[in-house]
Amino acid sequence: MSLLNVVLAIVFPPVSIFLNEGMGGTLFINILLTLVGWVPGSIHAVWVLSKQGERARI
């Protein structure tokens, strides 16, 4: 998880998810959460990035 990914996840959550996961269910969930409120979308994006980092280490 790079610093650029974390900054993108906080500032533009759907863009960060799209760049790391591509089109899919995770992106649509993040878009919905971001529409509900910016904070839930950002939290979800950081969480997805951290889970992706854990999968890469295994």
PDB file with SEQRES, HELIX, SHEET and CRYST1 records, atoms N, CA, C and O in Angstrom:
SEQRES   1 A   58  MET SER LEU LEU ASN VAL VAL LEU ALA ILE VAL PHE PRO          
SEQRES   2 A   58  PRO VAL SER ILE PHE LEU ASN GLU GLY MET GLY GLY THR          
SEQRES   3 A   58  LEU PHE ILE ASN ILE LEU LEU THR LEU VAL GLY TRP VAL          
SEQRES   4 A   58  PRO GLY SER ILE HIS ALA VAL TRP VAL LEU SER LYS GLN          
SEQRES   5 A   58  GLY GLU ARG ALA ARG ILE                                      
HELIX    1 AA1 LEU A    3  VAL A   11  1                                   9    
HELIX    2 AA2 PRO A   13  GLU A   21  1                                   9    
HELIX    3 AA3 GLY A   25  VAL A   36  1                                  12    
HELIX    4 AA4 TRP A   38  ARG A   57  1                                  20    
CRYST1    1.000    1.000    1.000  90.00  90.00  90.00 P 1           1          
ATOM      1  N   MET A   1       0.862  -1.167   0.000  1.00  0.00           N  
ATOM      2  CA  MET A   1       0.000   0.000   0.000  1.00  0.00           C  
ATOM      3  C   MET A   1       0.907   1.229   0.000  1.00  0.00           C  
ATOM      4  O   MET A   1       1.573   1.525   0.992  1.00  0.00           O  
ATOM      5  N   SER A   2       0.922   1.927  -1.113  1.00  0.00           N  
ATOM      6  CA  SER A   2       1.798   3.089  -1.230  1.00  0.00           C  
ATOM      7  C   SER A   2       1.111   4.347  -0.701  1.00  0.00           C  
ATOM      8  O   SER A   2      -0.105   4.380  -0.510  1.00  0.00           O  
ATOM      9  N   LEU A   3       1.902   5.353  -0.477  1.00  0.00           N  
ATOM     10  CA  LEU A   3       1.391   6.622   0.027  1.00  0.00           C  
ATOM     11  C   LEU A   3       0.420   7.251  -0.963  1.00  0.00           C  
ATOM     12  O   LEU A   3      -0.591   7.824  -0.558  1.00  0.00           O  
ATOM     13  N   LEU A   4       0.715   7.152  -2.256  1.00  0.00           N  
ATOM     14  CA  LEU A   4      -0.179   7.701  -3.271  1.00  0.00           C  
ATOM     15  C   LEU A   4      -1.538   7.018  -3.231  1.00  0.00           C  
ATOM     16  O   LEU A   4      -2.564   7.686  -3.362  1.00  0.00           O  
ATOM     17  N   ASN A   5      -1.565   5.701  -3.051  1.00  0.00           N  
ATOM     18  CA  ASN A   5      -2.836   4.980  -2.954  1.00  0.00           C  
ATOM     19  C   ASN A   5      -3.642   5.422  -1.741  1.00  0.00           C  
ATOM     20  O   ASN A   5      -4.862   5.557  -1.825  1.00  0.00           O  
ATOM     21  N   VAL A   6      -2.977   5.645  -0.624  1.00  0.00           N  
ATOM     22  CA  VAL A   6      -3.673   6.071   0.588  1.00  0.00           C  
ATOM     23  C   VAL A   6      -4.248   7.472   0.408  1.00  0.00           C  
ATOM     24  O   VAL A   6      -5.388   7.727   0.797  1.00  0.00           O  
ATOM     25  N   VAL A   7      -3.474   8.378  -0.173  1.00  0.00           N  
ATOM     26  CA  VAL A   7      -3.962   9.742  -0.414  1.00  0.00           C  
ATOM     27  C   VAL A   7      -5.144   9.709  -1.363  1.00  0.00           C  
ATOM     28  O   VAL A   7      -6.137  10.398  -1.132  1.00  0.00           O  
ATOM     29  N   LEU A   8      -5.057   8.923  -2.429  1.00  0.00           N  
ATOM     30  CA  LEU A   8      -6.188   8.789  -3.349  1.00  0.00           C  
ATOM     31  C   LEU A   8      -7.409   8.195  -2.657  1.00  0.00           C  
ATOM     32  O   LEU A   8      -8.536   8.615  -2.918  1.00  0.00           O  
ATOM     33  N   ALA A   9      -7.191   7.225  -1.780  1.00  0.00           N  
ATOM     34  CA  ALA A   9      -8.306   6.602  -1.067  1.00  0.00           C  
ATOM     35  C   ALA A   9      -9.007   7.594  -0.158  1.00  0.00           C  
ATOM     36  O   ALA A   9     -10.215   7.489   0.053  1.00  0.00           O  
ATOM     37  N   ILE A  10      -8.277   8.547   0.379  1.00  0.00           N  
ATOM     38  CA  ILE A  10      -8.885   9.533   1.261  1.00  0.00           C  
ATOM     39  C   ILE A  10      -9.546  10.655   0.470  1.00  0.00           C  
ATOM     40  O   ILE A  10     -10.635  11.106   0.825  1.00  0.00           O  
ATOM     41  N   VAL A  11      -8.896  11.106  -0.597  1.00  0.00           N  
ATOM     42  CA  VAL A  11      -9.403  12.254  -1.352  1.00  0.00           C  
ATOM     43  C   VAL A  11     -10.443  11.839  -2.399  1.00  0.00           C  
ATOM     44  O   VAL A  11     -11.509  12.449  -2.486  1.00  0.00           O  
ATOM     45  N   PHE A  12     -10.141  10.808  -3.192  1.00  0.00           N  
ATOM     46  CA  PHE A  12     -11.029  10.318  -4.247  1.00  0.00           C  
ATOM     47  C   PHE A  12     -11.210   8.812  -4.113  1.00  0.00           C  
ATOM     48  O   PHE A  12     -10.581   8.052  -4.849  1.00  0.00           O  
ATOM     49  N   PRO A  13     -12.060   8.362  -3.184  1.00  0.00           N  
ATOM     50  CA  PRO A  13     -12.177   6.925  -2.910  1.00  0.00           C  
ATOM     51  C   PRO A  13     -12.508   6.059  -4.129  1.00  0.00           C  
ATOM     52  O   PRO A  13     -11.852   5.033  -4.314  1.00  0.00           O  
ATOM     53  N   PRO A  14     -13.486   6.412  -4.968  1.00  0.00           N  
ATOM     54  CA  PRO A  14     -13.781   5.525  -6.102  1.00  0.00           C  
ATOM     55  C   PRO A  14     -12.627   5.413  -7.104  1.00  0.00           C  
ATOM     56  O   PRO A  14     -12.438   4.355  -7.705  1.00  0.00           O  
ATOM     57  N   VAL A  15     -11.863   6.479  -7.287  1.00  0.00           N  
ATOM     58  CA  VAL A  15     -10.734   6.431  -8.211  1.00  0.00           C  
ATOM     59  C   VAL A  15      -9.686   5.457  -7.693  1.00  0.00           C  
ATOM     60  O   VAL A  15      -9.117   4.683  -8.462  1.00  0.00           O  
ATOM     61  N   SER A  16      -9.437   5.496  -6.409  1.00  0.00           N  
ATOM     62  CA  SER A  16      -8.465   4.595  -5.813  1.00  0.00           C  
ATOM     63  C   SER A  16      -8.891   3.139  -5.974  1.00  0.00           C  
ATOM     64  O   SER A  16      -8.074   2.284  -6.315  1.00  0.00           O  
ATOM     65  N   ILE A  17     -10.157   2.863  -5.730  1.00  0.00           N  
ATOM     66  CA  ILE A  17     -10.668   1.498  -5.866  1.00  0.00           C  
ATOM     67  C   ILE A  17     -10.591   1.049  -7.324  1.00  0.00           C  
ATOM     68  O   ILE A  17     -10.218  -0.091  -7.604  1.00  0.00           O  
ATOM     69  N   PHE A  18     -10.943   1.941  -8.251  1.00  0.00           N  
ATOM     70  CA  PHE A  18     -10.896   1.585  -9.672  1.00  0.00           C  
ATOM     71  C   PHE A  18      -9.478   1.261 -10.114  1.00  0.00           C  
ATOM     72  O   PHE A  18      -9.270   0.298 -10.853  1.00  0.00           O  
ATOM     73  N   LEU A  19      -8.507   2.037  -9.681  1.00  0.00           N  
ATOM     74  CA  LEU A  19      -7.124   1.800 -10.089  1.00  0.00           C  
ATOM     75  C   LEU A  19      -6.554   0.517  -9.504  1.00  0.00           C  
ATOM     76  O   LEU A  19      -5.678  -0.098 -10.112  1.00  0.00           O  
ATOM     77  N   ASN A  20      -7.034   0.103  -8.340  1.00  0.00           N  
ATOM     78  CA  ASN A  20      -6.486  -1.080  -7.688  1.00  0.00           C  
ATOM     79  C   ASN A  20      -7.302  -2.345  -7.930  1.00  0.00           C  
ATOM     80  O   ASN A  20      -6.735  -3.436  -7.995  1.00  0.00           O  
ATOM     81  N   GLU A  21      -8.601  -2.224  -8.064  1.00  0.00           N  
ATOM     82  CA  GLU A  21      -9.465  -3.403  -8.194  1.00  0.00           C  
ATOM     83  C   GLU A  21     -10.113  -3.523  -9.566  1.00  0.00           C  
ATOM     84  O   GLU A  21     -10.506  -4.621  -9.959  1.00  0.00           O  
ATOM     85  N   GLY A  22     -10.235  -2.422 -10.307  1.00  0.00           N  
ATOM     86  CA  GLY A  22     -10.923  -2.437 -11.594  1.00  0.00           C  
ATOM     87  C   GLY A  22     -12.432  -2.350 -11.408  1.00  0.00           C  
ATOM     88  O   GLY A  22     -12.930  -2.078 -10.315  1.00  0.00           O  
ATOM     89  N   MET A  23     -13.140  -2.587 -12.497  1.00  0.00           N  
ATOM     90  CA  MET A  23     -14.604  -2.549 -12.448  1.00  0.00           C  
ATOM     91  C   MET A  23     -15.099  -3.810 -11.743  1.00  0.00           C  
ATOM     92  O   MET A  23     -14.651  -4.919 -12.034  1.00  0.00           O  
ATOM     93  N   GLY A  24     -16.016  -3.620 -10.826  1.00  0.00           N  
ATOM     94  CA  GLY A  24     -16.557  -4.772 -10.117  1.00  0.00           C  
ATOM     95  C   GLY A  24     -17.438  -4.340  -8.973  1.00  0.00           C  
ATOM     96  O   GLY A  24     -17.771  -3.165  -8.819  1.00  0.00           O  
ATOM     97  N   GLY A  25     -17.800  -5.307  -8.187  1.00  0.00           N  
ATOM     98  CA  GLY A  25     -18.690  -5.044  -7.065  1.00  0.00           C  
ATOM     99  C   GLY A  25     -18.101  -4.118  -6.030  1.00  0.00           C  
ATOM    100  O   GLY A  25     -18.812  -3.298  -5.450  1.00  0.00           O  
ATOM    101  N   THR A  26     -16.805  -4.238  -5.791  1.00  0.00           N  
ATOM    102  CA  THR A  26     -16.154  -3.382  -4.800  1.00  0.00           C  
ATOM    103  C   THR A  26     -16.239  -1.922  -5.208  1.00  0.00           C  
ATOM    104  O   THR A  26     -16.448  -1.052  -4.363  1.00  0.00           O  
ATOM    105  N   LEU A  27     -16.079  -1.647  -6.490  1.00  0.00           N  
ATOM    106  CA  LEU A  27     -16.166  -0.268  -6.971  1.00  0.00           C  
ATOM    107  C   LEU A  27     -17.572   0.280  -6.794  1.00  0.00           C  
ATOM    108  O   LEU A  27     -17.735   1.420  -6.360  1.00  0.00           O  
ATOM    109  N   PHE A  28     -18.585  -0.503  -7.119  1.00  0.00           N  
ATOM    110  CA  PHE A  28     -19.952  -0.022  -6.997  1.00  0.00           C  
ATOM    111  C   PHE A  28     -20.347   0.183  -5.537  1.00  0.00           C  
ATOM    112  O   PHE A  28     -21.067   1.130  -5.220  1.00  0.00           O  
ATOM    113  N   ILE A  29     -19.891  -0.676  -4.662  1.00  0.00           N  
ATOM    114  CA  ILE A  29     -20.138  -0.486  -3.232  1.00  0.00           C  
ATOM    115  C   ILE A  29     -19.491   0.817  -2.762  1.00  0.00           C  
ATOM    116  O   ILE A  29     -20.090   1.583  -2.007  1.00  0.00           O  
ATOM    117  N   ASN A  30     -18.258   1.057  -3.220  1.00  0.00           N  
ATOM    118  CA  ASN A  30     -17.565   2.269  -2.810  1.00  0.00           C  
ATOM    119  C   ASN A  30     -18.248   3.515  -3.361  1.00  0.00           C  
ATOM    120  O   ASN A  30     -18.322   4.529  -2.667  1.00  0.00           O  
ATOM    121  N   ILE A  31     -18.742   3.460  -4.577  1.00  0.00           N  
ATOM    122  CA  ILE A  31     -19.456   4.613  -5.135  1.00  0.00           C  
ATOM    123  C   ILE A  31     -20.701   4.906  -4.312  1.00  0.00           C  
ATOM    124  O   ILE A  31     -20.986   6.064  -4.008  1.00  0.00           O  
ATOM    125  N   LEU A  32     -21.445   3.863  -3.948  1.00  0.00           N  
ATOM    126  CA  LEU A  32     -22.645   4.065  -3.128  1.00  0.00           C  
ATOM    127  C   LEU A  32     -22.293   4.645  -1.758  1.00  0.00           C  
ATOM    128  O   LEU A  32     -22.963   5.557  -1.273  1.00  0.00           O  
ATOM    129  N   LEU A  33     -21.241   4.114  -1.140  1.00  0.00           N  
ATOM    130  CA  LEU A  33     -20.832   4.639   0.164  1.00  0.00           C  
ATOM    131  C   LEU A  33     -20.359   6.084   0.054  1.00  0.00           C  
ATOM    132  O   LEU A  33     -20.613   6.885   0.954  1.00  0.00           O  
ATOM    133  N   THR A  34     -19.681   6.424  -1.026  1.00  0.00           N  
ATOM    134  CA  THR A  34     -19.215   7.792  -1.208  1.00  0.00           C  
ATOM    135  C   THR A  34     -20.395   8.729  -1.450  1.00  0.00           C  
ATOM    136  O   THR A  34     -20.364   9.878  -1.009  1.00  0.00           O  
ATOM    137  N   LEU A  35     -21.428   8.264  -2.137  1.00  0.00           N  
ATOM    138  CA  LEU A  35     -22.613   9.092  -2.339  1.00  0.00           C  
ATOM    139  C   LEU A  35     -23.367   9.323  -1.029  1.00  0.00           C  
ATOM    140  O   LEU A  35     -23.935  10.393  -0.811  1.00  0.00           O  
ATOM    141  N   VAL A  36     -23.367   8.306  -0.159  1.00  0.00           N  
ATOM    142  CA  VAL A  36     -24.012   8.454   1.147  1.00  0.00           C  
ATOM    143  C   VAL A  36     -23.248   9.470   1.987  1.00  0.00           C  
ATOM    144  O   VAL A  36     -23.842  10.296   2.680  1.00  0.00           O  
ATOM    145  N   GLY A  37     -21.943   9.398   1.914  1.00  0.00           N  
ATOM    146  CA  GLY A  37     -21.089  10.326   2.655  1.00  0.00           C  
ATOM    147  C   GLY A  37     -19.650  10.068   2.295  1.00  0.00           C  
ATOM    148  O   GLY A  37     -19.249   8.929   2.055  1.00  0.00           O  
ATOM    149  N   TRP A  38     -18.887  11.113   2.260  1.00  0.00           N  
ATOM    150  CA  TRP A  38     -17.492  10.996   1.844  1.00  0.00           C  
ATOM    151  C   TRP A  38     -16.687  10.126   2.819  1.00  0.00           C  
ATOM    152  O   TRP A  38     -15.820   9.360   2.397  1.00  0.00           O  
ATOM    153  N   VAL A  39     -16.970  10.243   4.107  1.00  0.00           N  
ATOM    154  CA  VAL A  39     -16.217   9.498   5.118  1.00  0.00           C  
ATOM    155  C   VAL A  39     -16.403   7.983   4.974  1.00  0.00           C  
ATOM    156  O   VAL A  39     -15.408   7.258   4.994  1.00  0.00           O  
ATOM    157  N   PRO A  40     -17.643   7.470   4.830  1.00  0.00           N  
ATOM    158  CA  PRO A  40     -17.772   6.017   4.649  1.00  0.00           C  
ATOM    159  C   PRO A  40     -17.053   5.503   3.397  1.00  0.00           C  
ATOM    160  O   PRO A  40     -16.480   4.414   3.416  1.00  0.00           O  
ATOM    161  N   GLY A  41     -17.081   6.271   2.323  1.00  0.00           N  
ATOM    162  CA  GLY A  41     -16.375   5.873   1.111  1.00  0.00           C  
ATOM    163  C   GLY A  41     -14.877   5.827   1.314  1.00  0.00           C  
ATOM    164  O   GLY A  41     -14.209   4.922   0.813  1.00  0.00           O  
ATOM    165  N   SER A  42     -14.342   6.791   2.042  1.00  0.00           N  
ATOM    166  CA  SER A  42     -12.903   6.824   2.314  1.00  0.00           C  
ATOM    167  C   SER A  42     -12.482   5.678   3.221  1.00  0.00           C  
ATOM    168  O   SER A  42     -11.446   5.052   2.999  1.00  0.00           O  
ATOM    169  N   ILE A  43     -13.280   5.407   4.235  1.00  0.00           N  
ATOM    170  CA  ILE A  43     -12.973   4.299   5.139  1.00  0.00           C  
ATOM    171  C   ILE A  43     -12.980   2.978   4.376  1.00  0.00           C  
ATOM    172  O   ILE A  43     -12.091   2.147   4.563  1.00  0.00           O  
ATOM    173  N   HIS A  44     -13.961   2.786   3.533  1.00  0.00           N  
ATOM    174  CA  HIS A  44     -14.045   1.566   2.736  1.00  0.00           C  
ATOM    175  C   HIS A  44     -12.845   1.435   1.808  1.00  0.00           C  
ATOM    176  O   HIS A  44     -12.281   0.349   1.674  1.00  0.00           O  
ATOM    177  N   ALA A  45     -12.452   2.525   1.171  1.00  0.00           N  
ATOM    178  CA  ALA A  45     -11.314   2.481   0.239  1.00  0.00           C  
ATOM    179  C   ALA A  45     -10.020   2.118   0.968  1.00  0.00           C  
ATOM    180  O   ALA A  45      -9.243   1.299   0.478  1.00  0.00           O  
ATOM    181  N   VAL A  46      -9.785   2.718   2.125  1.00  0.00           N  
ATOM    182  CA  VAL A  46      -8.574   2.391   2.888  1.00  0.00           C  
ATOM    183  C   VAL A  46      -8.622   0.947   3.356  1.00  0.00           C  
ATOM    184  O   VAL A  46      -7.600   0.261   3.349  1.00  0.00           O  
ATOM    185  N   TRP A  47      -9.778   0.482   3.757  1.00  0.00           N  
ATOM    186  CA  TRP A  47      -9.932  -0.906   4.200  1.00  0.00           C  
ATOM    187  C   TRP A  47      -9.644  -1.878   3.056  1.00  0.00           C  
ATOM    188  O   TRP A  47      -8.952  -2.877   3.253  1.00  0.00           O  
ATOM    189  N   VAL A  48     -10.174  -1.592   1.856  1.00  0.00           N  
ATOM    190  CA  VAL A  48      -9.929  -2.461   0.700  1.00  0.00           C  
ATOM    191  C   VAL A  48      -8.439  -2.473   0.368  1.00  0.00           C  
ATOM    192  O   VAL A  48      -7.888  -3.532   0.066  1.00  0.00           O  
ATOM    193  N   LEU A  49      -7.783  -1.324   0.417  1.00  0.00           N  
ATOM    194  CA  LEU A  49      -6.351  -1.267   0.141  1.00  0.00           C  
ATOM    195  C   LEU A  49      -5.555  -2.070   1.162  1.00  0.00           C  
ATOM    196  O   LEU A  49      -4.591  -2.746   0.805  1.00  0.00           O  
ATOM    197  N   SER A  50      -5.953  -2.000   2.429  1.00  0.00           N  
ATOM    198  CA  SER A  50      -5.222  -2.748   3.454  1.00  0.00           C  
ATOM    199  C   SER A  50      -5.421  -4.250   3.274  1.00  0.00           C  
ATOM    200  O   SER A  50      -4.485  -5.022   3.483  1.00  0.00           O  
ATOM    201  N   LYS A  51      -6.610  -4.672   2.895  1.00  0.00           N  
ATOM    202  CA  LYS A  51      -6.864  -6.093   2.640  1.00  0.00           C  
ATOM    203  C   LYS A  51      -6.079  -6.564   1.418  1.00  0.00           C  
ATOM    204  O   LYS A  51      -5.586  -7.692   1.398  1.00  0.00           O  
ATOM    205  N   GLN A  52      -5.962  -5.719   0.407  1.00  0.00           N  
ATOM    206  CA  GLN A  52      -5.185  -6.062  -0.780  1.00  0.00           C  
ATOM    207  C   GLN A  52      -3.712  -6.222  -0.414  1.00  0.00           C  
ATOM    208  O   GLN A  52      -3.039  -7.111  -0.937  1.00  0.00           O  
ATOM    209  N   GLY A  53      -3.207  -5.379   0.474  1.00  0.00           N  
ATOM    210  CA  GLY A  53      -1.834  -5.490   0.929  1.00  0.00           C  
ATOM    211  C   GLY A  53      -1.583  -6.763   1.706  1.00  0.00           C  
ATOM    212  O   GLY A  53      -0.521  -7.372   1.575  1.00  0.00           O  
ATOM    213  N   GLU A  54      -2.552  -7.175   2.519  1.00  0.00           N  
ATOM    214  CA  GLU A  54      -2.435  -8.434   3.265  1.00  0.00           C  
ATOM    215  C   GLU A  54      -2.405  -9.623   2.328  1.00  0.00           C  
ATOM    216  O   GLU A  54      -1.633 -10.558   2.539  1.00  0.00           O  
ATOM    217  N   ARG A  55      -3.250  -9.602   1.277  1.00  0.00           N  
ATOM    218  CA  ARG A  55      -3.267 -10.698   0.309  1.00  0.00           C  
ATOM    219  C   ARG A  55      -1.946 -10.786  -0.444  1.00  0.00           C  
ATOM    220  O   ARG A  55      -1.497 -11.878  -0.791  1.00  0.00           O  
ATOM    221  N   ALA A  56      -1.321  -9.632  -0.698  1.00  0.00           N  
ATOM    222  CA  ALA A  56      -0.058  -9.632  -1.449  1.00  0.00           C  
ATOM    223  C   ALA A  56       1.079 -10.200  -0.611  1.00  0.00           C  
ATOM    224  O   ALA A  56       2.020 -10.771  -1.163  1.00  0.00           O  
ATOM    225  N   ARG A  57       1.013 -10.054   0.720  1.00  0.00           N  
ATOM    226  CA  ARG A  57       2.072 -10.541   1.589  1.00  0.00           C  
ATOM    227  C   ARG A  57       2.018 -12.047   1.791  1.00  0.00           C  
ATOM    228  O   ARG A  57       3.032 -12.663   2.118  1.00  0.00           O  
ATOM    229  N   ILE A  58       0.863 -12.641   1.604  1.00  0.00           N  
ATOM    230  CA  ILE A  58       0.695 -14.086   1.857  1.00  0.00           C  
ATOM    231  C   ILE A  58       1.276 -14.913   0.771  1.00  0.00           C  
ATOM    232  O   ILE A  58       1.218 -16.141   0.832  1.00  0.00           O  
TER     233      ILE A  58                                                      
END                                                                             
